[in-house]
């Protein structure tokens, strides 16, 4: 999952947070516990799916060198 997809999924989940959902809606895929409502456990489950943060140390190092000039 890319960061863009993850952020869009998170925003979609937040719009439905606390509401009962229609099983045919786009938000139904985020009802991880299957209780028909987007609640705290669904939110925490989505947060656990966060993509890893990757740091390119060569880019960071070169940007630090350019700042010193």
Secondary structure by P-SEA (a helix, b strand, c coil): ccaaaaaaaaaaaaaaccbbbbcccccccccccccccccaaaaaaaaaaccbbbbcaaaaaaaaaaaac
